[in-house]
Amino acid sequence: MLPWFAPVLAQVVTLDVGDRSEARYVVAQDHRYEAATRPGVVLRLDSAAYQLSLGYNALLLLTPLESKPRDLLVLNSASLDTSYRVQRTTLSLGSFISWGEVNFLTLGLQNPAPVAASPAPPADGAAPGVTTPPDQPPPNTNPNVGPTPGTAAPLIPQQRAPNEIVRYSTTTTTLRAAQDVTRRLQLGAFVRYTRAGGMDAASRLTYPKTAGTSVGLDGQHTLALTKRDSFFTTSIGTHTKASTGDLATSLISSTLWTHAVDRHLNTTAGVGLSITRISQTDGLIAYGVYPNFQLGFTYQTKLARGIFSAQASGYSYPALDPLRATVDPQVGARGSLGWSRDRFSTSLTGNGAFSIASPQANQGAFDSYQASFVNTLRCSEWLSADAGGRVIQQQYRDASIVPFSYTVFVGLTFGYPVALYGHPQQPQQPKQPQQPK
């Protein structure tokens, strides 16, 4: 029946099926062996004006392997992403929900990459307590492959992470309208609702139900000054109300300059200003004015008949916790090194962020540090194998949430796209950097 409706709904209908499985040794307060698998599917409908994506995956974790009793944790995730464009106006709706069993102490050591249409080196995303600034994408040494849209779990900062299994759910829904005023200027407005907490009475003792609603306006202006120099100016204003009655308002504006030094090296530099206001039900009202900055580079060249890439950046940016209506000004740095040749690739990534909030307004203060090392062998177009390690550490208001923990792992990633209707375009491979003559 699906192909009958495809001409009406979309020009292309595809189904991505895949699975990520790995075995690992985990050291976090105690030590254990674990095995995990995450099968999933994503249905996509695409046309010139309308896009729809429906996704589902289930994370099954068996721990510990070496002793009894063993626990089988099941964490379900489902997503919906849709958008419709009329001339210069785009309306979009995105919704994500996850529910099931989880241990927050070791969650940051797991591979968060969802099902993708083609396997790739797993990109370790931010762990709970880390919010990625909008203009700070995570390092990715493989630009061809990214997370499947709509299936990456929104990560909620946790103020505690005991070594226990809880039944937990989280959902986030965002409605957005964007307008292309000119080719260089885009304006938008959004409303977002987030809800999270324990699913039973025992879990709610540690993770009570909380919710937050955010509304905001944003804008972006692009100026291509020369072939090598471009300026990106972004501004966003957000007002958030938590279910506790606390309020947080922030206005963030920054300008980013990108400069292509040559065909191998690109640099970025940015400055801006953040103004925040936090109002709590206990009477506390705190204002904050913080400078934003960003400084970084990307480099790519041929090395030993392969491609070597390096990225590094430092930044200062406020992180918003939508459930507790707090704004945490953070300073951080991230970097990555990667090398690939034929079917083999290796990468080393790391990032760290710490709060610079004043003692009077540090209700959302999180510090987090993590790194990963991954070696990947692409066995075929739909299967890859990898091995490596991850480390993580987190603090909340100078108290340890996750002590220094690490894991070593081996894994298999499977991904295969099935065309149900139409002929999807194949993604173009990036051009290899040319050596100077």
N, C-alpha and C positions, 0 to 999 in steps of 0.2 A: 504493500500500500504506500510505502514511503516514496517511491519514485513517481507515483501519480501526483502527489502534492508538491514535489520538488520544483516543477516549473513555476508554481505559484509562490512558494516560499523562498526559493533560492535557485541560483544557477548551478551551484556546486554543493554536493552533500558528501561529507567524508566522515569516516568512523576511525578514530585512533584507538588501538588496543595495545596494551603494554603491561609490563610488570618490572618491578625492581626488587631483587632479592639479595640479601647479604647475610653473612655470618660474621660475628664480631666478638672481641674480648673487651669488656668494659671494666674500667677502674674508676669508681665514684663512691667514696666512703667505703664500700666493699668492692669485691671483684666478682665477675660472673661471665659466662659465655651466653650469647643470645643468637637467635636466628629470626629474621624478619623477612616478610614479603609484602609487596604492595601492588596487587593487580588493579587495573583501572581501565575505563573507557571514556572517550570524549567524542561526542557527536557534534559536528559543525555544519552549519548552513551559511553559505556566503553568496552574496550578490553585490552589485555595485552600490546599492543604498542600504542594504539590510544585512546584519550579521547576527548569528545566534550560535551559542556554544553551551552544551549541556555536558557536565562531567560528573563521574563518580569513581571513587577508589576506596579501597579498604586496606588498612595497615594491620597485618597480623604479626604479633610479636610473641615468640615463645622464650621464656626466661625463668630460671636459669637452665641451661642445657646439661650441666654436669651433676646436678643433684635434684632431689625431690623435697618438697612439692614443687611442681612447675606451674607457672601461670601462663595462660594464653590470653593476651590482651588484643582486643579488636577495636580499632578506631576508624570510624566511617567518615567520609567527606563527600559532599555533593556541592555542585556549583552551577550557577546560571549566569551567563553574560550575554547581553543583547544590546544592539545599538541600531539606530535608524538615522539616516542623514537625508535632509531635505535642503538642497542648494548649499548654503553656508552654515546651516544649523544641524547639530548632532545631538540626539537624545540617547542616553545610555543608561542601562540598569544592570547592576552586578550584585549577585547575592552568593554568599558562601556559608555553609553550615557544616560543622563537624561534631560528632558525638561518639562517645565510647569510653574506653579505659586508657589511662595514660599515667606515666610516672614522670613528673616534671624534673626530677633530679637528673635523669638521663636523657630527657627529650632533646636537649641541645647537642648530644653526641650522635643522634640518629641522622640519617640522610633524608633531608626534607624534600628532595627533588621529586615532583610528581611524574606521572606517565607522560612521555613525550612521543612524538611521531617517529623519531629516530633516536637511538641511544647515543649517549655522549658522556664525557666525564661528569660525574655528579657535581653540581654546583652547590656548595654548602651555603645555605642562606643564613640569615640572622637567627639567633636563638632567642627564646623568651627573654624580654628585658632589653632588647636592642631594636631600635626603630631606625630604618634606613631613610635618610633625608631624600626628598623627591628628586633632587638634582645629583644624588650620589648613588648611581647604580652599583650593585655588587660587582666585584671583579669577575670577568669572564674571559678566559683565554681562548674559548671556542665561540666565536660570534655566530656560528650557524645555528646553535642549539640553545634554547632557553627553556624556562619552565612553561608548561602548558598553561595558557591563559585561563584564569578562573579556578585553578585547582590548587594553587599555593595557599596554605593555611595562613590567615592573619595571626600573627604571634602577639599574644597579650602578655605584658610584663607581669611577673608574679612576685609578690612580696615574700613568699616563702616557698620552699621546695623540699619537703620532707621525703625521705626514701620510702614512699608508699604508693600503692596503686589506688587511683581515685576514678570515679565515673564523672566525666567532665564534658561539657558542651559549650560551643561558641558559635555565634552567627553574626555576620556583618552584611548589611544591605546598603548599597549606595545608588542614589539616583542623581544623575548629572545632566546638565544642559550646557553645551558649548557653542560659541558663535565665532566664526572666522570673520572678524570685522574687515580685515584686509589680509593680504598674503603674509604680512609680517606680524599682525596683531590678532591674538586670540583671547577671548574672554569666556569665563565659565562660572557656573554656580552649581552647588551640590548640597545634598542633605544625606547624612549617613547615620545609620542606627547600628549599634553594637551591643550584644548581650552575651554574657559568659558566666559560668559558675558550675558548681557541683550538681549532679543529676539525682542524687539521693541524699538522705539526711546525714549520713556519715561523711560524705564528700563535702557537703555544704558547711560542715564545721570548720574545714580548712580553707575551702574556696566558696564563700557565699555568693549567691546570685547578685550580679551587678550589671548595670546597663548604662549606656551613654548615647546621647543624640548630639550630632554636630551639624552645623550649617556653615557655609562659607562661600566666599567669592574668590576667584583667582584670575590672573591674567599673565600673558607671556608675549613679549615682543622680541623679534629676531631682526638683527641688522647684520647683513653680510657686507662688511666694509671692503674687503679685498678677497681674492681667492684663498688667501691664507689666514685671514682674520675675520672672526665673527663675534658678535656680542648678543648674549641672551639675557634679557631682563625678566625676572619672574616676581610676582607679588601674590600673596595669599593671605586672606583674613579668615579666621575660624573662630566660631563660638561654640563651646561644648558645655552641655549640662549633664551631669551624672545622676543616676537614680538616687544617690545620697543627698542631692540638693546642691552639691558643690558646682561651681562654675569656673570655666577657664576660657579666656579670650586671648588670641594671639594675632599679631600682624607681622608678617615676615616679608622682606623684600631684599633681593640680591641681584647683582649683575655679574655674569660669567663671561670671561673673554677666552676664546679658544684661538690658538695660534699654531699653524702647521710650520714647524721649523724646516722640515724637508719631508721626503716621501716616507721616512721611517719614524720620525719623532713628532708628536703633537703635545702641546702644553696647554694647561688650563689655569686660570687665575680668576678668583671672584671675591667680591666684597659685598656686604649688605648689613642690614640692621633688623633686629627682632625686638618687638615690644610685647610683653605678656602681662596679663592680669589674672590672678587667681583669687577667688572668693569662696570661702568655706563656711559651712553652717555653724561652726564654732566661733565665728566672728573674725577669723583671720582674713585679711586682705593684703595681698603682696603684689608688688609691681616689679618688673624686671626689664632692663634694657641691655641687650647684649649684641655685640658685633658678630656678624657672620663672616666667615671666610672660607675659601676653598683654594687649594693649590695642588696641582698634580701634573702627571705626564703619562703618556702611553708611548711605547716603543716596540717596533716590530722589524725584524730583519731575517735574512737567511743565515743559518748556522748549521754546520756539519750536515749539509744536504737536507736540512729540515727548516722549520720556522720557529724562531725564538721571539717571545713577546714578554714585555714587562709593563706593569702598571703600578702606580703609587699615587696616593693623594692624602692630604690632611684637610680637616674641615672642622668648623664650629657651627652647630645647628641645634635648634630646640626640638625635642622629641615630645609628641603629644600622646598621653595615655587617655584614650576615649572613655574608659570605664570609670576612672577616678577623677576625671577632669583636672589633670595636672599637666604642667608643661615643664619638661626637664631640659635645661640648656646643657648640651654636651659638646665636648671636644674629642675628636677621634682621628684615627688614621687607618688606612687599609692599603694593602699592596698584594701583588701577585706576580709570579714568575711562571712561564710556561714554555714548553718546547714540544713540537710535534713533527713526526716524519712518517709518511705513509699511513699505516694503521695504528701507530703507537703515539701516545701523548703522555706527558707528565706535567703536573702543575703543583705549585705551592702557593697557598693563599693565607692571608691573615688579616684580622681587623680588631681594633680595640676602641672603646669609647668610655669616657668617664664623665661624671656629672660635675658641673661647676656651679650648681645652685647654692644659694646662701643658706645658712642653717635655719633661717626663718621660713624658707620656702623650699624645703628639700623633700616634700612628701612623695615626689616622683623620682627621686635620685637613684639611678641605676648605673652601675659600672659593669662592663662586660668585655671579655677578651676571648678570642677563639682563633684557631688556625686549623688548616687541613693540608694534607699531602696525598695526592692521588696519582696513580699510574694506571693508564687505560689502554687496552688493546681492543680495537674494533675488529671483531671476528667476521662480521658481515654487515650489510646495510641495515639489518634489523636486530643485531645482537652485539653486545660488547661486554668485556670482562674488565674488572678493575680491582685494585688493592691499594691500601694506604692507611692513614691514621688521622684522627681528629683530637683536638684538645679544646677545653673550654673552662672558663671561670667567671662567676658572676657575684656581684655584691649589691645589696640594697641598703642605703643609708649607713655605709661602713660595716654592715653585718653580712657575713658570708651566706649566700643563698646556695650556690653550687661551688664547692671547693674545687681546687685544681683537679680536673678529671680528664681522662683520655680513653680512647678506644683505637684498636687496630682492626681492620676489616678486610674481607674479600667479598666481591659482589658480582652479580650478573644483571644487565639491563636489557630488556627486550622491548621493542616498539615497532609497530607496523601500521601504516595508514591504509584504509580500505576505501576506495572510491565507490560510493553507493549511487551517485548520480553526477553527471558532468565530468569535466576533466580539470582537476586542480592543477594549477601551475606549480612546477617544480621550483624550489627555492634556489636562487642563484648562488653559486659558490663565490666567496670573496676572492678578489684578485690578489695574487701573491705579490709581495713587495719586490720591486726591481732594484737590482744593485746599481749603484752609480757607475757610469762608464768611466 
